[in-house]
Amino acid sequence: MKKYRPHRPNFLQDHAHPVWRDLAVTSVPIIVLFALAVAAAIWLIDPAPPHTITMSAGPRDSSFMQVADEYRKILARNGVKLKVLESDGSVQNLKRLLDPKSHVDIALVQGGVADDIDVSSLMSLGSVFYVPIVVFYHGSGITQLSELEGKRIAVGREGSGTRRLALNLLEANGITPGGDTQLLPLDGLQAATALVEGKVDAALLSGDSATRALILRLVTIPGISVMNFDEADAYTRLFPYLDEIDLPPGVLDLQRRIPRETIHLISPTVEIVARPTLHPAISDLIIEAAQEVHSRASLLQRASQFPAPIAHEFPISEDATRYYKSGKSFLYRLLPFWLATVTDRLLVLLLPVAVLLVPGLRLIPAMFRWRVRSRIYRYYGALIAIERHALDHTTSQERAELLAELDRIEASINQMKMPLAYADAFYVLREHVGFVRVHLSDMGQMMAGAAKAEAR
């Protein structure tokens, strides 16, 4: 018969593990998986608002740059850094927004510059102020742009929103580049100076070019008039991004009653245009800044007229629509921006977190129970092996080795630390060790009696 070689289970390495280790081994993996799942959900479902955003504004010292600088100061109060980039104007701002390599998040864009550009991927946070177009010319009595055909006209610098709008309006009146009319790239004070010196016959000014001081100065110069857009209503229907603005008598100089009569003007609005990836919390901050900067009454607008969700060439974003209807959410009104952001994200994630947490909490006790019982079951595996081998025709030496192994198992069991909740299984195991020991003793006595009977 093959000699029995007892199997020595490696019980002594783990039989004395404290209960806290079982809890750690079963709960830590679930906690780690839960934390990773929550982190992934936060990152993918509701990412944190960025700490820095980039805005494309306008030329240095322009009104666009001044507005952007005001926004920068207001956003800084809430811990958001606004990086402002200079540009040639609305056309370049729009191109930067459409170029993913430029990394521009928002921009100030004048209406009427997106005629030949696909802007379906962009959205508007609302209109913030008017930039009326004012036409000055030599002579008097002109009420239509078509009457400027064949003359020298300053239409604004290359890349500016003024130039794009001026070309659109002149084209609607039959005046196009390359014809008898000279369209000169002059803007602002340069165009006004050329007009006074007689180097141009007319100048189309808008935005920074059409300041109150410059308009007042030009209309008081003999021989220079400002054109009254008698067809302003027609322009607003043909060009939906235009609005009609009236300069009432005396609005420029009440004492001298300048202008003498109401002047009808047409004007696009400047919109805050953004990429669709703009974070909702940042969108709210920008509109809040726009309210602080643009809500005051001025020469061209009533108090609280801007910002406004006026859709022209760009659709108003859903976040902006929500803000204009109901304002900031309760959390952002109550808490500082950074704390409201964290709290809002936690509330958004509450349901998915609960979905993950409840099964995880149920799984920990099951895994803990399995780990504790698995140690007990390993002892049963050793007991079964001993008992099965004892059924063979073993010698007295082999039975002695089986009993010695059983003693080691019992010694290991006696040192095992077991939670009180599993004390019943622990004592049952000890009873079964005694049962196997009795079985081995009975078999030994039976075999000893059989041997004596054969000897007789």
Secondary structure, DSSP 8 states (H G I E B T S, - for coil): -----------TTTTT--HHHHHHHHHHHHHHHHHHHHHHHHHHTS----SEEEEE--STTSHHHHHHHHHHHHHHTTT-EEEEE--SSHHHHHHHHH-GGG---EEEEETTS-TTS--TT-EEEEEEEE--EEEEEESS----GGGGTTSEEE---TT-HHHHHHHHHHHHTT--TTSSSEEE---HHHHHHHHHTTS-SEEEEEGGGS-HHHHHHHHTSTTEEE---TTHHHHHHHSTTEEEEEE-TTSSBTTTTBSSS-EEEEEEEEEEEE-TT--HHHHHHHHHHHHHHH-S--SS--TT--SB---SSS-B-HHHHHHHHH-S-HHHHHS-HHHHHHHHHHHHTHHHHHHHHHHHHHHHHHHHHHHHHHHHHHHHHHHHHHHHHHHS---HHHHHHHHHHHHHHHHHHHH----GGGHHHHHHHHHHHHHHHHHHHHHHHHHHHHHHHHH-
